[in-house]
Amino acid sequence: MNMNIRFIIGFVVLVATFNSCQTTSTPASPEKLKSELFAVEKEFCAMAQSESVEKAFVYFAADSAVVLRRSQLLIG
């Protein structure tokens, strides 16, 4: 179970990193970004526990997400 949580946290951090590359007119403070990231991470973990990890990934994935599953490419 620890490995799954580490994977989930790593994935959320990776997604947040890619999303943070978008430019804004007023940059958010690092503390605000950190608190937002932790809030989303908590939501993701709660949904993964109450529903399933798969449903949590689908819910939190970006519209442009790409997944390779059993040699089949799933987009969006």
PDB file of N, CA, C and O in Angstrom:
ATOM      1  N   MET A   1       0.822  -1.201   0.000  1.00  0.00           N
ATOM      2  CA  MET A   1       0.000   0.000   0.000  1.00  0.00           C
ATOM      3  C   MET A   1       0.858   1.254   0.000  1.00  0.00           C
ATOM      4  O   MET A   1       0.503   2.245  -0.637  1.00  0.00           O
ATOM      5  N   ASN A   2       1.999   1.223   0.716  1.00  0.00           N
ATOM      6  CA  ASN A   2       2.878   2.388   0.743  1.00  0.00           C
ATOM      7  C   ASN A   2       3.382   2.739  -0.632  1.00  0.00           C
ATOM      8  O   ASN A   2       3.521   3.916  -0.963  1.00  0.00           O
ATOM      9  N   MET A   3       3.663   1.716  -1.450  1.00  0.00           N
ATOM     10  CA  MET A   3       4.169   1.969  -2.793  1.00  0.00           C
ATOM     11  C   MET A   3       3.098   2.666  -3.628  1.00  0.00           C
ATOM     12  O   MET A   3       3.417   3.559  -4.413  1.00  0.00           O
ATOM     13  N   ASN A   4       1.838   2.274  -3.473  1.00  0.00           N
ATOM     14  CA  ASN A   4       0.749   2.918  -4.218  1.00  0.00           C
ATOM     15  C   ASN A   4       0.614   4.384  -3.831  1.00  0.00           C
ATOM     16  O   ASN A   4       0.422   5.240  -4.695  1.00  0.00           O
ATOM     17  N   ILE A   5       0.711   4.675  -2.548  1.00  0.00           N
ATOM     18  CA  ILE A   5       0.578   6.057  -2.088  1.00  0.00           C
ATOM     19  C   ILE A   5       1.747   6.884  -2.596  1.00  0.00           C
ATOM     20  O   ILE A   5       1.563   8.031  -3.002  1.00  0.00           O
ATOM     21  N   ARG A   6       2.954   6.312  -2.579  1.00  0.00           N
ATOM     22  CA  ARG A   6       4.112   7.033  -3.111  1.00  0.00           C
ATOM     23  C   ARG A   6       3.934   7.316  -4.595  1.00  0.00           C
ATOM     24  O   ARG A   6       4.257   8.407  -5.067  1.00  0.00           O
ATOM     25  N   PHE A   7       3.423   6.340  -5.329  1.00  0.00           N
ATOM     26  CA  PHE A   7       3.176   6.527  -6.756  1.00  0.00           C
ATOM     27  C   PHE A   7       2.149   7.619  -6.979  1.00  0.00           C
ATOM     28  O   PHE A   7       2.334   8.478  -7.840  1.00  0.00           O
ATOM     29  N   ILE A   8       1.075   7.596  -6.217  1.00  0.00           N
ATOM     30  CA  ILE A   8       0.007   8.586  -6.350  1.00  0.00           C
ATOM     31  C   ILE A   8       0.546   9.981  -6.051  1.00  0.00           C
ATOM     32  O   ILE A   8       0.294  10.923  -6.802  1.00  0.00           O
ATOM     33  N   ILE A   9       1.283  10.109  -4.962  1.00  0.00           N
ATOM     34  CA  ILE A   9       1.833  11.412  -4.595  1.00  0.00           C
ATOM     35  C   ILE A   9       2.798  11.898  -5.670  1.00  0.00           C
ATOM     36  O   ILE A   9       2.778  13.071  -6.044  1.00  0.00           O
ATOM     37  N   GLY A  10       3.641  10.998  -6.164  1.00  0.00           N
ATOM     38  CA  GLY A  10       4.566  11.367  -7.231  1.00  0.00           C
ATOM     39  C   GLY A  10       3.842  11.820  -8.483  1.00  0.00           C
ATOM     40  O   GLY A  10       4.254  12.786  -9.125  1.00  0.00           O
ATOM     41  N   PHE A  11       2.767  11.131  -8.835  1.00  0.00           N
ATOM     42  CA  PHE A  11       1.990  11.494 -10.020  1.00  0.00           C
ATOM     43  C   PHE A  11       1.359  12.872  -9.842  1.00  0.00           C
ATOM     44  O   PHE A  11       1.399  13.698 -10.753  1.00  0.00           O
ATOM     45  N   VAL A  12       0.781  13.117  -8.680  1.00  0.00           N
ATOM     46  CA  VAL A  12       0.140  14.410  -8.425  1.00  0.00           C
ATOM     47  C   VAL A  12       1.173  15.535  -8.491  1.00  0.00           C
ATOM     48  O   VAL A  12       0.907  16.595  -9.058  1.00  0.00           O
ATOM     49  N   VAL A  13       2.344  15.302  -7.912  1.00  0.00           N
ATOM     50  CA  VAL A  13       3.399  16.314  -7.954  1.00  0.00           C
ATOM     51  C   VAL A  13       3.844  16.553  -9.395  1.00  0.00           C
ATOM     52  O   VAL A  13       4.070  17.696  -9.794  1.00  0.00           O
ATOM     53  N   LEU A  14       3.969  15.487 -10.169  1.00  0.00           N
ATOM     54  CA  LEU A  14       4.358  15.625 -11.570  1.00  0.00           C
ATOM     55  C   LEU A  14       3.330  16.432 -12.355  1.00  0.00           C
ATOM     56  O   LEU A  14       3.696  17.322 -13.123  1.00  0.00           O
ATOM     57  N   VAL A  15       2.055  16.130 -12.168  1.00  0.00           N
ATOM     58  CA  VAL A  15       0.992  16.863 -12.860  1.00  0.00           C
ATOM     59  C   VAL A  15       0.995  18.330 -12.429  1.00  0.00           C
ATOM     60  O   VAL A  15       0.843  19.226 -13.259  1.00  0.00           O
ATOM     61  N   ALA A  16       1.167  18.567 -11.145  1.00  0.00           N
ATOM     62  CA  ALA A  16       1.195  19.949 -10.652  1.00  0.00           C
ATOM     63  C   ALA A  16       2.389  20.705 -11.227  1.00  0.00           C
ATOM     64  O   ALA A  16       2.291  21.896 -11.525  1.00  0.00           O
ATOM     65  N   THR A  17       3.504  20.018 -11.381  1.00  0.00           N
ATOM     66  CA  THR A  17       4.688  20.660 -11.950  1.00  0.00           C
ATOM     67  C   THR A  17       4.433  21.077 -13.389  1.00  0.00           C
ATOM     68  O   THR A  17       4.771  22.193 -13.784  1.00  0.00           O
ATOM     69  N   PHE A  18       3.840  20.191 -14.173  1.00  0.00           N
ATOM     70  CA  PHE A  18       3.545  20.537 -15.559  1.00  0.00           C
ATOM     71  C   PHE A  18       2.524  21.668 -15.649  1.00  0.00           C
ATOM     72  O   PHE A  18       2.637  22.546 -16.505  1.00  0.00           O
ATOM     73  N   ASN A  19       1.534  21.645 -14.772  1.00  0.00           N
ATOM     74  CA  ASN A  19       0.530  22.710 -14.780  1.00  0.00           C
ATOM     75  C   ASN A  19       1.104  24.046 -14.329  1.00  0.00           C
ATOM     76  O   ASN A  19       0.604  25.098 -14.727  1.00  0.00           O
ATOM     77  N   SER A  20       2.137  24.019 -13.512  1.00  0.00           N
ATOM     78  CA  SER A  20       2.717  25.267 -13.032  1.00  0.00           C
ATOM     79  C   SER A  20       3.536  25.981 -14.093  1.00  0.00           C
ATOM     80  O   SER A  20       3.927  27.132 -13.903  1.00  0.00           O
ATOM     81  N   CYS A  21       3.799  25.313 -15.204  1.00  0.00           N
ATOM     82  CA  CYS A  21       4.573  25.938 -16.286  1.00  0.00           C
ATOM     83  C   CYS A  21       3.757  26.979 -17.052  1.00  0.00           C
ATOM     84  O   CYS A  21       4.317  27.740 -17.841  1.00  0.00           O
ATOM     85  N   GLN A  22       2.467  27.021 -16.835  1.00  0.00           N
ATOM     86  CA  GLN A  22       1.636  28.008 -17.504  1.00  0.00           C
ATOM     87  C   GLN A  22       1.940  29.378 -16.910  1.00  0.00           C
ATOM     88  O   GLN A  22       2.083  29.526 -15.696  1.00  0.00           O
ATOM     89  N   THR A  23       2.036  30.377 -17.784  1.00  0.00           N
ATOM     90  CA  THR A  23       2.345  31.719 -17.294  1.00  0.00           C
ATOM     91  C   THR A  23       1.065  32.449 -16.903  1.00  0.00           C
ATOM     92  O   THR A  23       0.018  32.281 -17.527  1.00  0.00           O
ATOM     93  N   THR A  24       1.173  33.252 -15.871  1.00  0.00           N
ATOM     94  CA  THR A  24       0.056  34.079 -15.423  1.00  0.00           C
ATOM     95  C   THR A  24       0.557  35.510 -15.284  1.00  0.00           C
ATOM     96  O   THR A  24       1.762  35.747 -15.205  1.00  0.00           O
ATOM     97  N   SER A  25      -0.360  36.451 -15.256  1.00  0.00           N
ATOM     98  CA  SER A  25       0.041  37.843 -15.152  1.00  0.00           C
ATOM     99  C   SER A  25       0.590  38.175 -13.761  1.00  0.00           C
ATOM    100  O   SER A  25       1.520  38.972 -13.637  1.00  0.00           O
ATOM    101  N   THR A  26       0.023  37.570 -12.720  1.00  0.00           N
ATOM    102  CA  THR A  26       0.540  37.771 -11.365  1.00  0.00           C
ATOM    103  C   THR A  26       0.914  36.401 -10.801  1.00  0.00           C
ATOM    104  O   THR A  26       0.033  35.581 -10.543  1.00  0.00           O
ATOM    105  N   PRO A  27       2.188  36.147 -10.609  1.00  0.00           N
ATOM    106  CA  PRO A  27       2.591  34.831 -10.114  1.00  0.00           C
ATOM    107  C   PRO A  27       2.111  34.604  -8.683  1.00  0.00           C
ATOM    108  O   PRO A  27       2.149  35.504  -7.843  1.00  0.00           O
ATOM    109  N   ALA A  28       1.663  33.388  -8.434  1.00  0.00           N
ATOM    110  CA  ALA A  28       1.200  33.038  -7.095  1.00  0.00           C
ATOM    111  C   ALA A  28       2.401  32.800  -6.193  1.00  0.00           C
ATOM    112  O   ALA A  28       3.477  32.427  -6.661  1.00  0.00           O
ATOM    113  N   SER A  29       2.213  33.013  -4.928  1.00  0.00           N
ATOM    114  CA  SER A  29       3.304  32.808  -3.977  1.00  0.00           C
ATOM    115  C   SER A  29       3.579  31.310  -3.836  1.00  0.00           C
ATOM    116  O   SER A  29       2.667  30.497  -3.988  1.00  0.00           O
ATOM    117  N   PRO A  30       4.819  30.945  -3.550  1.00  0.00           N
ATOM    118  CA  PRO A  30       5.142  29.528  -3.365  1.00  0.00           C
ATOM    119  C   PRO A  30       4.317  28.879  -2.255  1.00  0.00           C
ATOM    120  O   PRO A  30       3.942  27.711  -2.366  1.00  0.00           O
ATOM    121  N   GLU A  31       4.034  29.615  -1.200  1.00  0.00           N
ATOM    122  CA  GLU A  31       3.246  29.059  -0.104  1.00  0.00           C
ATOM    123  C   GLU A  31       1.813  28.759  -0.547  1.00  0.00           C
ATOM    124  O   GLU A  31       1.241  27.740  -0.160  1.00  0.00           O
ATOM    125  N   LYS A  32       1.240  29.646  -1.354  1.00  0.00           N
ATOM    126  CA  LYS A  32      -0.123  29.415  -1.850  1.00  0.00           C
ATOM    127  C   LYS A  32      -0.149  28.193  -2.763  1.00  0.00           C
ATOM    128  O   LYS A  32      -1.047  27.356  -2.661  1.00  0.00           O
ATOM    129  N   LEU A  33       0.829  28.093  -3.647  1.00  0.00           N
ATOM    130  CA  LEU A  33       0.900  26.939  -4.542  1.00  0.00           C
ATOM    131  C   LEU A  33       1.084  25.650  -3.758  1.00  0.00           C
ATOM    132  O   LEU A  33       0.476  24.631  -4.083  1.00  0.00           O
ATOM    133  N   LYS A  34       1.910  25.689  -2.740  1.00  0.00           N
ATOM    134  CA  LYS A  34       2.149  24.514  -1.918  1.00  0.00           C
ATOM    135  C   LYS A  34       0.872  24.085  -1.201  1.00  0.00           C
ATOM    136  O   LYS A  34       0.570  22.893  -1.130  1.00  0.00           O
ATOM    137  N   SER A  35       0.125  25.044  -0.674  1.00  0.00           N
ATOM    138  CA  SER A  35      -1.113  24.698   0.029  1.00  0.00           C
ATOM    139  C   SER A  35      -2.164  24.148  -0.932  1.00  0.00           C
ATOM    140  O   SER A  35      -2.908  23.231  -0.585  1.00  0.00           O
ATOM    141  N   GLU A  36      -2.224  24.713  -2.148  1.00  0.00           N
ATOM    142  CA  GLU A  36      -3.156  24.192  -3.154  1.00  0.00           C
ATOM    143  C   GLU A  36      -2.785  22.766  -3.542  1.00  0.00           C
ATOM    144  O   GLU A  36      -3.656  21.907  -3.683  1.00  0.00           O
ATOM    145  N   LEU A  37      -1.491  22.519  -3.713  1.00  0.00           N
ATOM    146  CA  LEU A  37      -1.032  21.182  -4.071  1.00  0.00           C
ATOM    147  C   LEU A  37      -1.379  20.171  -2.987  1.00  0.00           C
ATOM    148  O   LEU A  37      -1.861  19.078  -3.285  1.00  0.00           O
ATOM    149  N   PHE A  38      -1.137  20.530  -1.735  1.00  0.00           N
ATOM    150  CA  PHE A  38      -1.465  19.620  -0.647  1.00  0.00           C
ATOM    151  C   PHE A  38      -2.971  19.378  -0.551  1.00  0.00           C
ATOM    152  O   PHE A  38      -3.399  18.269  -0.230  1.00  0.00           O
ATOM    153  N   ALA A  39      -3.767  20.396  -0.824  1.00  0.00           N
ATOM    154  CA  ALA A  39      -5.223  20.231  -0.781  1.00  0.00           C
ATOM    155  C   ALA A  39      -5.688  19.262  -1.863  1.00  0.00           C
ATOM    156  O   ALA A  39      -6.506  18.380  -1.601  1.00  0.00           O
ATOM    157  N   VAL A  40      -5.168  19.424  -3.075  1.00  0.00           N
ATOM    158  CA  VAL A  40      -5.548  18.519  -4.166  1.00  0.00           C
ATOM    159  C   VAL A  40      -5.049  17.114  -3.877  1.00  0.00           C
ATOM    160  O   VAL A  40      -5.749  16.138  -4.150  1.00  0.00           O
ATOM    161  N   GLU A  41      -3.864  17.004  -3.335  1.00  0.00           N
ATOM    162  CA  GLU A  41      -3.306  15.699  -2.988  1.00  0.00           C
ATOM    163  C   GLU A  41      -4.180  14.984  -1.969  1.00  0.00           C
ATOM    164  O   GLU A  41      -4.413  13.780  -2.083  1.00  0.00           O
ATOM    165  N   LYS A  42      -4.667  15.723  -0.968  1.00  0.00           N
ATOM    166  CA  LYS A  42      -5.564  15.141   0.029  1.00  0.00           C
ATOM    167  C   LYS A  42      -6.876  14.675  -0.613  1.00  0.00           C
ATOM    168  O   LYS A  42      -7.382  13.599  -0.294  1.00  0.00           O
ATOM    169  N   GLU A  43      -7.421  15.491  -1.518  1.00  0.00           N
ATOM    170  CA  GLU A  43      -8.648  15.115  -2.214  1.00  0.00           C
ATOM    171  C   GLU A  43      -8.430  13.848  -3.033  1.00  0.00           C
ATOM    172  O   GLU A  43      -9.261  12.940  -3.033  1.00  0.00           O
ATOM    173  N   PHE A  44      -7.290  13.802  -3.733  1.00  0.00           N
ATOM    174  CA  PHE A  44      -6.977  12.634  -4.557  1.00  0.00           C
ATOM    175  C   PHE A  44      -6.878  11.380  -3.690  1.00  0.00           C
ATOM    176  O   PHE A  44      -7.468  10.351  -4.019  1.00  0.00           O
ATOM    177  N   CYS A  45      -6.145  11.462  -2.597  1.00  0.00           N
ATOM    178  CA  CYS A  45      -5.974  10.308  -1.707  1.00  0.00           C
ATOM    179  C   CYS A  45      -7.306   9.862  -1.109  1.00  0.00           C
ATOM    180  O   CYS A  45      -7.576   8.666  -1.007  1.00  0.00           O
ATOM    181  N   ALA A  46      -8.128  10.820  -0.719  1.00  0.00           N
ATOM    182  CA  ALA A  46      -9.438  10.476  -0.149  1.00  0.00           C
ATOM    183  C   ALA A  46     -10.303   9.758  -1.178  1.00  0.00           C
ATOM    184  O   ALA A  46     -10.965   8.771  -0.857  1.00  0.00           O
ATOM    185  N   MET A  47     -10.300  10.250  -2.411  1.00  0.00           N
ATOM    186  CA  MET A  47     -11.096   9.602  -3.453  1.00  0.00           C
ATOM    187  C   MET A  47     -10.538   8.229  -3.795  1.00  0.00           C
ATOM    188  O   MET A  47     -11.298   7.294  -4.050  1.00  0.00           O
ATOM    189  N   ALA A  48      -9.222   8.101  -3.802  1.00  0.00           N
ATOM    190  CA  ALA A  48      -8.597   6.808  -4.091  1.00  0.00           C
ATOM    191  C   ALA A  48      -8.969   5.780  -3.034  1.00  0.00           C
ATOM    192  O   ALA A  48      -9.141   4.602  -3.347  1.00  0.00           O
ATOM    193  N   GLN A  49      -9.093   6.212  -1.791  1.00  0.00           N
ATOM    194  CA  GLN A  49      -9.475   5.295  -0.723  1.00  0.00           C
ATOM    195  C   GLN A  49     -10.966   4.990  -0.728  1.00  0.00           C
ATOM    196  O   GLN A  49     -11.361   3.846  -0.502  1.00  0.00           O
ATOM    197  N   SER A  50     -11.791   5.986  -0.979  1.00  0.00           N
ATOM    198  CA  SER A  50     -13.241   5.777  -0.909  1.00  0.00           C
ATOM    199  C   SER A  50     -13.801   5.137  -2.174  1.00  0.00           C
ATOM    200  O   SER A  50     -14.727   4.328  -2.102  1.00  0.00           O
ATOM    201  N   GLU A  51     -13.252   5.489  -3.320  1.00  0.00           N
ATOM    202  CA  GLU A  51     -13.741   4.947  -4.589  1.00  0.00           C
ATOM    203  C   GLU A  51     -12.764   3.879  -5.082  1.00  0.00           C
ATOM    204  O   GLU A  51     -12.917   2.696  -4.780  1.00  0.00           O
ATOM    205  N   SER A  52     -11.773   4.308  -5.836  1.00  0.00           N
ATOM    206  CA  SER A  52     -10.683   3.444  -6.298  1.00  0.00           C
ATOM    207  C   SER A  52      -9.592   4.349  -6.868  1.00  0.00           C
ATOM    208  O   SER A  52      -9.836   5.508  -7.205  1.00  0.00           O
ATOM    209  N   VAL A  53      -8.395   3.796  -6.965  1.00  0.00           N
ATOM    210  CA  VAL A  53      -7.281   4.567  -7.513  1.00  0.00           C
ATOM    211  C   VAL A  53      -7.577   4.924  -8.966  1.00  0.00           C
ATOM    212  O   VAL A  53      -7.296   6.041  -9.399  1.00  0.00           O
ATOM    213  N   GLU A  54      -8.137   3.989  -9.716  1.00  0.00           N
ATOM    214  CA  GLU A  54      -8.448   4.244 -11.120  1.00  0.00           C
ATOM    215  C   GLU A  54      -9.430   5.405 -11.273  1.00  0.00           C
ATOM    216  O   GLU A  54      -9.218   6.289 -12.103  1.00  0.00           O
ATOM    217  N   LYS A  55     -10.497   5.410 -10.482  1.00  0.00           N
ATOM    218  CA  LYS A  55     -11.475   6.499 -10.565  1.00  0.00           C
ATOM    219  C   LYS A  55     -10.854   7.839 -10.174  1.00  0.00           C
ATOM    220  O   LYS A  55     -11.189   8.874 -10.752  1.00  0.00           O
ATOM    221  N   ALA A  56      -9.957   7.820  -9.201  1.00  0.00           N
ATOM    222  CA  ALA A  56      -9.296   9.058  -8.783  1.00  0.00           C
ATOM    223  C   ALA A  56      -8.410   9.594  -9.901  1.00  0.00           C
ATOM    224  O   ALA A  56      -8.403  10.798 -10.157  1.00  0.00           O
ATOM    225  N   PHE A  57      -7.660   8.713 -10.573  1.00  0.00           N
ATOM    226  CA  PHE A  57      -6.824   9.165 -11.682  1.00  0.00           C
ATOM    227  C   PHE A  57      -7.674   9.733 -12.809  1.00  0.00           C
ATOM    228  O   PHE A  57      -7.328  10.764 -13.385  1.00  0.00           O
ATOM    229  N   VAL A  58      -8.778   9.076 -13.129  1.00  0.00           N
ATOM    230  CA  VAL A  58      -9.647   9.562 -14.202  1.00  0.00           C
ATOM    231  C   VAL A  58     -10.231  10.923 -13.833  1.00  0.00           C
ATOM    232  O   VAL A  58     -10.284  11.822 -14.672  1.00  0.00           O
ATOM    233  N   TYR A  59     -10.664  11.078 -12.597  1.00  0.00           N
ATOM    234  CA  TYR A  59     -11.282  12.328 -12.161  1.00  0.00           C
ATOM    235  C   TYR A  59     -10.283  13.484 -12.172  1.00  0.00           C
ATOM    236  O   TYR A  59     -10.614  14.584 -12.614  1.00  0.00           O
ATOM    237  N   PHE A  60      -9.060  13.242 -11.687  1.00  0.00           N
ATOM    238  CA  PHE A  60      -8.083  14.312 -11.547  1.00  0.00           C
ATOM    239  C   PHE A  60      -7.198  14.509 -12.770  1.00  0.00           C
ATOM    240  O   PHE A  60      -6.423  15.465 -12.808  1.00  0.00           O
ATOM    241  N   ALA A  61      -7.287  13.646 -13.760  1.00  0.00           N
ATOM    242  CA  ALA A  61      -6.446  13.777 -14.954  1.00  0.00           C
ATOM    243  C   ALA A  61      -6.894  14.968 -15.796  1.00  0.00           C
ATOM    244  O   ALA A  61      -8.078  15.302 -15.847  1.00  0.00           O
ATOM    245  N   ALA A  62      -5.939  15.592 -16.444  1.00  0.00           N
ATOM    246  CA  ALA A  62      -6.247  16.711 -17.338  1.00  0.00           C
ATOM    247  C   ALA A  62      -6.962  16.185 -18.577  1.00  0.00           C
ATOM    248  O   ALA A  62      -6.855  15.007 -18.916  1.00  0.00           O
ATOM    249  N   ASP A  63      -7.695  17.075 -19.249  1.00  0.00           N
ATOM    250  CA  ASP A  63      -8.389  16.682 -20.480  1.00  0.00           C
ATOM    251  C   ASP A  63      -7.421  16.198 -21.554  1.00  0.00           C
ATOM    252  O   ASP A  63      -7.799  15.427 -22.436  1.00  0.00           O
ATOM    253  N   SER A  64      -6.188  16.648 -21.478  1.00  0.00           N
ATOM    254  CA  SER A  64      -5.192  16.274 -22.475  1.00  0.00           C
ATOM    255  C   SER A  64      -4.333  15.086 -22.027  1.00  0.00           C
ATOM    256  O   SER A  64      -3.304  14.805 -22.641  1.00  0.00           O
ATOM    257  N   ALA A  65      -4.741  14.394 -20.975  1.00  0.00           N
ATOM    258  CA  ALA A  65      -3.959  13.269 -20.465  1.00  0.00           C
ATOM    259  C   ALA A  65      -3.897  12.141 -21.483  1.00  0.00           C
ATOM    260  O   ALA A  65      -4.852  11.901 -22.222  1.00  0.00           O
ATOM    261  N   VAL A  66      -2.766  11.455 -21.514  1.00  0.00           N
ATOM    262  CA  VAL A  66      -2.559  10.324 -22.412  1.00  0.00           C
ATOM    263  C   VAL A  66      -2.132   9.127 -21.575  1.00  0.00           C
ATOM    264  O   VAL A  66      -1.215   9.230 -20.761  1.00  0.00           O
ATOM    265  N   VAL A  67      -2.804   7.976 -21.775  1.00  0.00           N
ATOM    266  CA  VAL A  67      -2.507   6.768 -21.012  1.00  0.00           C
ATOM    267  C   VAL A  67      -2.258   5.628 -21.991  1.00  0.00           C
ATOM    268  O   VAL A  67      -2.991   5.464 -22.966  1.00  0.00           O
ATOM    269  N   LEU A  68      -1.224   4.845 -21.726  1.00  0.00           N
ATOM    270  CA  LEU A  68      -0.951   3.653 -22.514  1.00  0.00           C
ATOM    271  C   LEU A  68      -1.328   2.452 -21.662  1.00  0.00           C
ATOM    272  O   LEU A  68      -0.677   2.175 -20.655  1.00  0.00           O
ATOM    273  N   ARG A  69      -2.368   1.742 -22.055  1.00  0.00           N
ATOM    274  CA  ARG A  69      -2.858   0.603 -21.296  1.00  0.00           C
ATOM    275  C   ARG A  69      -2.973  -0.606 -22.215  1.00  0.00           C
ATOM    276  O   ARG A  69      -3.723  -0.599 -23.191  1.00  0.00           O
ATOM    277  N   ARG A  70      -2.209  -1.649 -21.877  1.00  0.00           N
ATOM    278  CA  ARG A  70      -2.222  -2.891 -22.659  1.00  0.00           C
ATOM    279  C   ARG A  70      -2.049  -2.627 -24.153  1.00  0.00           C
ATOM    280  O   ARG A  70      -2.819  -3.119 -24.977  1.00  0.00           O
ATOM    281  N   SER A  71      -1.050  -1.861 -24.478  1.00  0.00           N
ATOM    282  CA  SER A  71      -0.714  -1.500 -25.871  1.00  0.00           C
ATOM    283  C   SER A  71      -1.803  -0.682 -26.566  1.00  0.00           C
ATOM    284  O   SER A  71      -1.809  -0.574 -27.792  1.00  0.00           O
ATOM    285  N   GLN A  72      -2.706  -0.118 -25.802  1.00  0.00           N
ATOM    286  CA  GLN A  72      -3.757   0.721 -26.363  1.00  0.00           C
ATOM    287  C   GLN A  72      -3.572   2.144 -25.815  1.00  0.00           C
ATOM    288  O   GLN A  72      -3.451   2.341 -24.606  1.00  0.00           O
ATOM    289  N   LEU A  73      -3.553   3.118 -26.709  1.00  0.00           N
ATOM    290  CA  LEU A  73      -3.355   4.511 -26.332  1.00  0.00           C
ATOM    291  C   LEU A  73      -4.714   5.158 -26.085  1.00  0.00           C
ATOM    292  O   LEU A  73      -5.576   5.170 -26.964  1.00  0.00           O
ATOM    293  N   LEU A  74      -4.898   5.698 -24.873  1.00  0.00           N
ATOM    294  CA  LEU A  74      -6.137   6.376 -24.503  1.00  0.00           C
ATOM    295  C   LEU A  74      -5.834   7.855 -24.342  1.00  0.00           C
ATOM    296  O   LEU A  74      -4.952   8.226 -23.568  1.00  0.00           O
ATOM    297  N   ILE A  75      -6.555   8.706 -25.064  1.00  0.00           N
ATOM    298  CA  ILE A  75      -6.327  10.146 -25.011  1.00  0.00           C
ATOM    299  C   ILE A  75      -7.570  10.833 -24.466  1.00  0.00           C
ATOM    300  O   ILE A  75      -8.690  10.562 -24.900  1.00  0.00           O
ATOM    301  N   GLY A  76      -7.349  11.746 -23.487  1.00  0.00           N
ATOM    302  CA  GLY A  76      -8.432  12.544 -22.941  1.00  0.00           C
ATOM    303  C   GLY A  76      -9.246  11.900 -21.898  1.00  0.00           C
ATOM    304  O   GLY A  76     -10.184  12.508 -21.383  1.00  0.00           O
TER     305      GLY A  76
END
